[in-house]
Amino acid sequence: MTYNVELTAKPDSRGIHHVMIRLHSKGQLPARIQTSIEILPKHWNPEKDWGKWVRKSHQHQADMNNKIMSAYNQVKEVVESYLKLDPLLTPKRAKERYEASSMNRLVDFLPTIFDQTNLSSQTRSARLYQYNYFIRWAGEEICIEQITPDLINRFKQHLLSIDKMPATINTYISNLRVLYERVQRLRNIPKKESIAASPFLEWENIIVKQARKGRLSLETIHVLQEKPFNLAFKRVSGKQLYQRPTDWARWCWLACNLQAGMRIGDLIRSRYGWYETDSEGKPIRLRYQMQKNGKWISIPVSKPLQKHLDWVWQTGKQKEDYLLPFLRPDEPFFKYVTRQQIHGMPAGDYWRLKTRVNAVTCQLNRWLKEMCEEFGIQLPDGVSLTNHTARHSFADKVRLAIKHGKTDAKGRVVTNFDAKELLGHTDMKTTEMYFGDMDQEWLDSAMDALSEDG
């Protein structure tokens, strides 16, 4: 099959022509696929030099030529994919099939697919964002049969160019594969044919380099705890101003660490109702449900934690009130308290909450960098101190306690099962992998040190 670029023989009622892609195969009648690209005949180059179809007289000559080239490549790519499955396909049948597929815009399938799929609010919103991002990048008119291996590879390169992490790119492509398969089912395409024509057959996940689990030593953590905090803040013109931002970052990091490696997102959303209190209104037990996996955490408030909470704790607060000032009670997501309620909240409210939590997390991580400079803290191998390293540091403390055979007040040895429950992992394999990574890092560091000695 050969391909060429032509102009419609006759103009429409406005005197405007459309660009067409001509399909030709030896011994067969040619067929022409009309594109949506319009042009006045005076701007068309009758010589049709390749890539220079539009004259300089057109004020957007370069853009027009690029659009035509893109349309040409798209038609060629799709028709070539047809020919792989049916080498005897005629130009006429290729045109019919292409134009039939143009009635199957990807964006038109999204409402039906989401209606037929039981997803949590978070998963639904995340996938919808990824699908719409791909459609905006590929073009609103992108159809199911126009998704080719080359298009997927170009999308991967685009995501890399905007600094998306390999794991994130793998997730994007994986979810696109799910979308493709569900659209094909809606179109009643036989499974065997759908698999054979799948543009994802050649896709291989990008290798994700295991990030080192940054953590602080017990000595460094003690130094961070000993220095007093200045947590004064005020609200000016709708913005929260903190007198000592680095003190807030330090307090939050330590709060995550002291609360059995609480994730920063859970800390930001934490409420007074998560804490059981004594007769004086002081917290004595923390009990909450992890947002990530739904695991319940229930731990006593230790003396160091109670002392730490005293910096922010206000007696007389309602159970639904936020513990920290990062989220406001006048936001629409305030009324969604439990994990189940958050899962079922409207997508718009969910994204407001997610955006706000992410923004606060990023801000705290930036302040942590400044805090490291203040305290002269430097993690090995250039690893940055983030709020998640508080979780790693707690996990490392538990790991060492298990290694050294530490016992509790009743003389019971601390085990991996205890670690699993404290960290809120859904299965033991996650905990073992966590500890295995840390053990390997210590071995690597030891080997590096020995190698330096010659």
C-alpha positions as CSV (number, residue, x, y, z in Angstrom):
1,M,0.0,0.0,0.0
2,T,1.3,3.5,-0.9
3,Y,0.1,6.8,0.5
4,N,0.0,10.3,-0.8
5,V,-1.4,13.7,0.1
6,E,-4.0,15.4,-2.1
7,L,-6.7,18.1,-2.1
8,T,-10.4,17.5,-2.7
9,A,-11.2,17.9,-6.4
10,K,-14.0,20.4,-5.7
11,P,-14.4,23.0,-3.0
12,D,-17.3,23.0,-0.5
13,S,-20.0,25.7,-0.5
14,R,-17.6,28.1,1.2
15,G,-15.0,27.6,-1.5
16,I,-12.7,25.7,0.8
17,H,-11.0,22.4,0.0
18,H,-10.1,19.5,2.4
19,V,-6.8,17.7,2.6
20,M,-7.1,14.0,1.8
21,I,-4.8,11.0,2.2
22,R,-4.8,8.8,-0.9
23,L,-4.4,5.0,-0.5
24,H,-3.2,3.0,-3.5
25,S,-2.3,-0.7,-4.0
26,K,-1.1,-2.2,-7.3
27,G,-4.0,-3.6,-9.3
28,Q,-6.7,-2.0,-7.0
29,L,-8.7,1.2,-7.3
30,P,-7.4,4.0,-5.0
31,A,-9.3,5.3,-2.1
32,R,-9.1,8.7,-0.4
33,I,-9.6,9.4,3.3
34,Q,-10.7,13.0,3.9
35,T,-9.2,14.8,6.9
36,S,-10.6,17.8,8.8
37,I,-7.8,20.0,7.6
38,E,-9.2,22.9,5.4
39,I,-7.4,25.2,3.1
40,L,-8.1,27.8,0.3
41,P,-6.8,26.7,-3.1
42,K,-4.6,29.8,-3.4
43,H,-2.4,28.5,-0.5
44,W,-2.0,25.0,-2.0
45,N,1.2,24.2,-3.8
46,P,0.2,22.2,-7.0
47,E,3.7,20.8,-7.2
48,K,3.1,19.2,-3.8
49,D,6.8,19.1,-2.8
50,W,6.9,16.6,0.1
51,G,6.3,18.3,3.4
52,K,5.7,21.7,1.7
53,W,2.1,21.3,0.6
54,V,1.1,24.8,1.9
55,R,2.5,28.0,0.3
56,K,4.3,30.7,2.2
57,S,1.2,32.9,1.5
58,H,-0.6,31.1,4.4
59,Q,0.2,32.9,7.6
60,H,0.5,29.6,9.4
61,Q,2.4,27.7,6.8
62,A,4.6,25.7,9.1
63,D,1.8,24.7,11.4
64,M,-0.4,23.6,8.5
65,N,2.3,21.5,6.9
66,N,2.9,19.9,10.3
67,K,-0.8,19.1,10.7
68,I,-0.9,17.5,7.3
69,M,2.2,15.4,8.0
70,S,0.7,14.3,11.3
71,A,-2.6,13.3,9.6
72,Y,-0.6,11.4,6.9
73,N,1.4,9.6,9.5
74,Q,-1.6,8.7,11.5
75,V,-3.5,7.3,8.6
76,K,-0.5,5.4,7.4
77,E,0.2,4.0,10.9
78,V,-3.4,2.8,11.3
79,V,-3.8,1.3,7.8
80,E,-0.4,-0.5,8.2
81,S,-1.7,-2.1,11.4
82,Y,-4.7,-3.3,9.5
83,L,-2.5,-4.9,6.8
84,K,-0.5,-6.8,9.5
85,L,-3.7,-8.7,10.3
86,D,-5.1,-8.8,6.7
87,P,-2.3,-8.4,4.0
88,L,-4.9,-8.6,1.2
89,L,-6.9,-5.6,2.5
90,T,-7.9,-3.3,-0.4
91,P,-7.7,0.5,-0.3
92,K,-11.5,0.7,-0.4
93,R,-11.9,-1.7,2.6
94,A,-9.0,0.0,4.4
95,K,-10.8,3.4,4.0
96,E,-14.1,1.9,5.2
97,R,-12.5,0.4,8.2
98,Y,-10.6,3.6,9.1
99,E,-13.7,5.7,8.7
100,A,-15.7,3.2,10.8
101,S,-13.1,3.5,13.5
102,S,-13.3,7.3,13.4
103,M,-16.8,6.9,14.9
104,N,-15.2,5.2,17.9
105,R,-13.6,8.2,19.6
106,L,-11.9,7.2,22.8
107,V,-13.4,10.0,24.8
108,D,-17.0,8.9,23.9
109,F,-16.5,5.6,25.7
110,L,-15.3,6.9,29.0
111,P,-18.8,7.6,30.6
112,T,-20.0,4.0,29.8
113,I,-16.8,2.4,31.0
114,F,-16.9,4.2,34.3
115,D,-20.6,3.4,34.8
116,Q,-19.9,-0.3,34.3
117,T,-16.8,-0.4,36.6
118,N,-16.9,-0.4,40.4
119,L,-14.1,1.8,41.4
120,S,-13.3,3.8,44.5
121,S,-13.6,7.6,44.2
122,Q,-9.8,8.0,44.3
123,T,-9.1,5.3,41.7
124,R,-11.9,6.6,39.5
125,S,-10.6,10.2,39.7
126,A,-6.9,9.1,39.1
127,R,-7.8,7.0,36.0
128,L,-10.1,9.7,34.6
129,Y,-7.3,12.2,34.9
130,Q,-4.8,9.9,33.2
131,Y,-7.2,9.0,30.4
132,N,-8.1,12.7,29.7
133,Y,-4.4,13.6,29.8
134,F,-3.6,11.1,27.2
135,I,-6.6,12.2,25.0
136,R,-5.5,15.9,25.3
137,W,-2.0,14.9,24.2
138,A,-3.0,12.6,21.4
139,G,-5.9,14.8,20.2
140,E,-9.6,14.9,21.1
141,E,-10.5,12.9,18.0
142,I,-8.2,10.0,18.8
143,C,-10.0,6.7,18.1
144,I,-9.4,3.2,19.5
145,E,-7.8,2.0,16.3
146,Q,-5.4,4.9,16.1
147,I,-3.7,3.7,19.3
148,T,-0.5,2.0,17.9
149,P,2.8,0.8,19.4
150,D,4.5,3.9,18.0
151,L,1.9,6.2,19.6
152,I,2.4,4.5,22.9
153,N,6.1,4.9,22.7
154,R,5.8,8.6,21.7
155,F,3.5,9.1,24.7
156,K,6.2,7.4,26.9
157,Q,8.8,9.8,25.6
158,H,6.5,12.7,26.2
159,L,6.0,11.7,29.9
160,L,9.8,11.2,30.3
161,S,10.3,14.7,28.8
162,I,8.1,16.3,31.5
163,D,10.0,14.4,34.3
164,K,7.4,11.8,35.1
165,M,8.9,9.0,37.2
166,P,9.3,5.5,35.6
167,A,6.8,4.0,38.0
168,T,4.2,6.7,37.2
169,I,4.7,6.1,33.4
170,N,4.2,2.3,33.9
171,T,0.9,3.1,35.7
172,Y,-0.2,5.4,32.9
173,I,0.4,2.7,30.3
174,S,-1.1,0.0,32.4
175,N,-4.3,1.9,32.8
176,L,-4.4,2.7,29.1
177,R,-4.2,-1.0,28.4
178,V,-7.2,-1.6,30.7
179,L,-9.1,1.2,28.9
180,Y,-8.2,-0.3,25.5
181,E,-9.4,-3.8,26.5
182,R,-12.7,-2.5,27.9
183,V,-13.4,-0.4,24.8
184,Q,-12.8,-3.4,22.6
185,R,-15.3,-5.4,24.7
186,L,-17.9,-2.6,24.4
187,R,-17.4,-2.8,20.6
188,N,-18.0,-6.5,20.7
189,I,-14.5,-7.2,19.2
190,P,-13.7,-10.9,19.8
191,K,-11.1,-11.4,22.5
192,K,-8.7,-13.3,20.3
193,E,-8.8,-10.5,17.6
194,S,-8.5,-7.8,20.3
195,I,-5.4,-9.4,21.8
196,A,-3.8,-10.0,18.3
197,A,-4.3,-6.3,17.4
198,S,-3.4,-4.9,20.8
199,P,-0.9,-2.1,20.5
200,F,0.4,-3.0,24.0
201,L,1.9,-6.4,23.0
202,E,5.4,-4.9,22.5
203,W,5.2,-2.7,25.6
204,E,7.7,-3.5,28.4
205,N,7.6,-1.7,31.7
206,I,10.4,0.7,32.4
207,I,12.8,-0.7,35.0
208,V,12.2,1.2,38.2
209,K,15.3,1.7,40.3
210,Q,14.7,0.9,43.9
211,A,15.1,4.2,45.9
212,R,17.2,4.0,49.0
213,K,15.1,4.3,52.1
214,G,16.5,7.5,53.8
215,R,16.3,7.5,57.5
216,L,17.7,9.2,60.6
217,S,19.7,7.7,63.5
218,L,18.2,7.6,67.0
219,E,20.8,10.1,68.1
220,T,19.8,12.6,65.3
221,I,16.1,12.2,66.1
222,H,16.8,12.9,69.8
223,V,18.6,16.2,68.8
224,L,15.5,17.2,66.8
225,Q,13.2,16.4,69.7
226,E,15.2,18.4,72.3
227,K,15.0,21.8,70.6
228,P,11.8,23.8,71.4
229,F,9.3,24.6,68.7
230,N,7.9,27.9,67.6
231,L,4.6,26.9,66.0
232,A,2.9,30.4,65.9
233,F,0.9,31.2,62.8
234,K,-1.7,33.6,61.6
235,R,-4.1,33.9,58.7
236,V,-3.6,36.9,56.4
237,S,-5.7,37.5,53.2
238,G,-6.7,33.9,53.1
239,K,-3.2,32.6,53.5
240,Q,-1.6,30.8,56.4
241,L,1.6,32.4,57.6
242,Y,4.0,30.5,59.9
243,Q,6.5,32.3,62.0
244,R,9.0,29.4,61.9
245,P,8.1,27.1,58.9
246,T,11.1,24.8,59.6
247,D,9.8,24.2,63.1
248,W,6.5,23.0,61.6
249,A,8.4,20.7,59.3
250,R,10.4,19.3,62.2
251,W,7.3,18.9,64.3
252,C,5.4,17.0,61.6
253,W,8.4,14.8,60.8
254,L,8.7,13.8,64.4
255,A,5.0,13.3,64.8
256,C,5.0,10.8,61.9
257,N,7.9,9.0,63.5
258,L,6.5,8.9,67.0
259,Q,3.1,7.7,65.8
260,A,4.5,4.4,64.5
261,G,5.5,5.8,61.1
262,M,2.3,7.5,60.3
263,R,2.1,8.6,56.7
264,I,2.2,12.4,56.2
265,G,-1.1,12.4,54.4
266,D,-2.8,10.8,57.4
267,L,-1.1,13.3,59.7
268,I,-2.3,16.3,57.7
269,R,-5.9,15.0,57.8
270,S,-5.7,13.9,61.4
271,R,-8.6,14.9,63.7
272,Y,-9.1,15.1,67.5
273,G,-11.5,12.2,67.3
274,W,-8.6,9.9,66.4
275,Y,-7.3,10.2,70.0
276,E,-8.8,8.7,73.1
277,T,-8.3,11.1,76.1
278,D,-8.1,10.9,79.8
279,S,-10.1,12.8,82.4
280,E,-8.0,15.9,81.8
281,G,-8.6,15.8,78.1
282,K,-5.1,14.6,77.3
283,P,-4.5,12.1,74.5
284,I,-3.7,8.5,75.8
285,R,-4.4,6.3,72.7
286,L,-4.3,6.9,68.9
287,R,-6.7,4.9,66.8
288,Y,-7.2,5.6,63.1
289,Q,-7.8,4.0,59.8
290,M,-5.0,4.4,57.2
291,Q,-6.2,6.1,54.1
292,K,-3.9,4.1,51.8
293,N,-5.0,0.6,52.5
294,G,-7.8,0.8,55.2
295,K,-5.7,-0.9,57.9
296,W,-6.6,0.2,61.5
297,I,-3.9,1.4,63.7
298,S,-4.3,1.4,67.5
299,I,-1.4,2.4,69.7
300,P,-0.9,3.9,73.2
301,V,0.3,7.5,73.3
302,S,3.8,7.2,74.7
303,K,5.2,9.8,77.1
304,P,7.5,11.2,74.3
305,L,4.5,11.4,71.9
306,Q,2.3,13.1,74.5
307,K,5.0,15.6,75.2
308,H,5.2,16.2,71.4
309,L,1.5,16.5,71.0
310,D,1.3,19.1,73.8
311,W,2.8,21.6,71.3
312,V,-0.4,21.6,69.2
313,W,-3.1,20.0,71.4
314,Q,-6.0,22.2,72.4
315,T,-8.5,21.0,75.0
316,G,-12.2,21.4,74.4
317,K,-12.0,20.7,70.6
318,Q,-14.7,18.8,68.9
319,K,-13.9,15.2,67.6
320,E,-14.3,16.3,63.9
321,D,-11.9,19.2,64.3
322,Y,-8.5,19.0,62.5
323,L,-5.5,18.5,64.8
324,L,-3.3,20.7,62.6
325,P,-4.0,24.0,60.8
326,F,-3.2,22.9,57.3
327,L,-6.8,22.1,56.3
328,R,-9.7,24.4,56.9
329,P,-13.1,23.6,58.3
330,D,-14.8,25.8,55.7
331,E,-13.6,23.5,52.8
332,P,-16.3,21.3,51.2
333,F,-14.3,18.1,52.1
334,F,-14.3,18.8,55.8
335,K,-17.6,17.0,56.3
336,Y,-16.1,13.7,55.0
337,V,-14.6,12.2,58.1
338,T,-14.2,8.4,57.7
339,R,-12.2,6.6,55.1
340,Q,-15.5,5.2,53.7
341,Q,-16.9,8.7,53.4
342,I,-13.8,10.0,51.7
343,H,-14.0,7.1,49.2
344,G,-17.6,8.0,48.4
345,M,-17.2,11.8,48.2
346,P,-17.8,13.6,44.9
347,A,-14.8,13.6,42.5
348,G,-14.5,17.4,42.7
349,D,-14.3,17.4,46.5
350,Y,-11.9,14.5,46.4
351,W,-9.5,16.3,44.1
352,R,-9.7,19.5,46.2
353,L,-8.6,17.4,49.2
354,K,-5.9,15.5,47.3
355,T,-4.5,18.7,45.8
356,R,-4.4,20.5,49.2
357,V,-2.8,17.5,51.0
358,N,-0.2,17.2,48.2
359,A,0.5,20.9,48.3
360,V,1.0,20.8,52.1
361,T,3.3,17.7,51.8
362,C,5.5,19.4,49.1
363,Q,5.7,22.6,51.3
364,L,6.7,20.6,54.4
365,N,9.3,18.7,52.4
366,R,10.8,22.0,51.1
367,W,11.0,23.2,54.7
368,L,12.6,20.0,55.8
369,K,15.5,20.8,53.4
370,E,16.0,24.1,55.1
371,M,15.8,22.4,58.5
372,C,18.5,20.0,57.5
373,E,20.8,23.0,56.8
374,E,20.0,24.4,60.2
375,F,20.9,21.2,62.0
376,G,23.7,20.1,59.6
377,I,21.9,16.9,58.7
378,Q,23.1,15.1,55.6
379,L,21.8,11.7,54.5
380,P,24.2,9.3,52.7
381,D,24.2,9.0,48.9
382,G,22.5,12.3,48.5
383,V,19.1,11.0,49.7
384,S,16.7,13.8,50.6
385,L,15.0,14.0,54.0
386,T,11.3,13.9,53.3
387,N,8.3,13.2,55.6
388,H,8.2,9.6,54.4
389,T,11.7,9.1,55.8
390,A,10.1,9.4,59.3
391,R,8.2,6.2,58.4
392,H,11.5,4.5,57.2
393,S,13.2,5.7,60.4
394,F,10.5,4.1,62.6
395,A,10.7,0.9,60.6
396,D,14.4,0.8,61.0
397,K,14.0,1.2,64.8
398,V,11.6,-1.8,64.8
399,R,14.0,-3.8,62.6
400,L,16.9,-3.3,64.9
401,A,14.7,-4.1,67.9
402,I,13.8,-7.5,66.3
403,K,17.5,-8.2,65.4
404,H,18.6,-7.5,68.9
405,G,15.9,-9.6,70.5
406,K,14.3,-6.8,72.3
407,T,11.3,-7.7,74.6
408,D,8.3,-5.8,75.7
409,A,7.2,-5.1,79.3
410,K,5.8,-8.6,79.6
411,G,9.0,-10.2,78.4
412,R,7.6,-11.0,75.0
413,V,10.1,-10.8,72.1
414,V,9.3,-8.2,69.4
415,T,8.6,-10.0,66.1
416,N,8.0,-9.3,62.4
417,F,4.3,-9.7,63.0
418,D,4.5,-6.8,65.4
419,A,6.3,-4.8,62.8
420,K,3.6,-5.6,60.2
421,E,0.8,-4.5,62.5
422,L,2.6,-1.3,63.7
423,L,3.4,-0.2,60.1
424,G,-0.1,-1.1,58.8
425,H,1.1,-3.4,56.1
426,T,-1.5,-5.6,54.5
427,D,0.7,-8.7,54.4
428,M,3.9,-10.0,55.9
429,K,5.7,-10.0,52.5
430,T,5.6,-6.2,52.4
431,T,7.2,-5.9,55.8
432,E,9.9,-8.5,55.0
433,M,10.7,-6.7,51.7
434,Y,10.9,-3.4,53.7
435,F,13.4,-4.9,56.1
436,G,15.2,-6.8,53.4
437,D,15.9,-3.6,51.5
438,M,17.2,-1.9,54.6
439,D,19.5,-4.9,55.5
440,Q,20.9,-4.9,51.9
441,E,21.6,-1.2,52.1
442,W,23.6,-1.7,55.3
443,L,25.5,-4.5,53.6
444,D,26.2,-2.4,50.6
445,S,27.5,0.5,52.8
446,A,29.7,-1.9,54.7
447,M,31.1,-3.3,51.4
448,D,31.8,0.2,50.1
449,A,33.7,1.0,53.3
450,L,35.8,-2.1,53.1
451,S,36.5,-1.4,49.4
452,E,37.8,2.0,50.3
453,D,40.4,0.5,52.6
454,G,41.9,-1.3,49.6
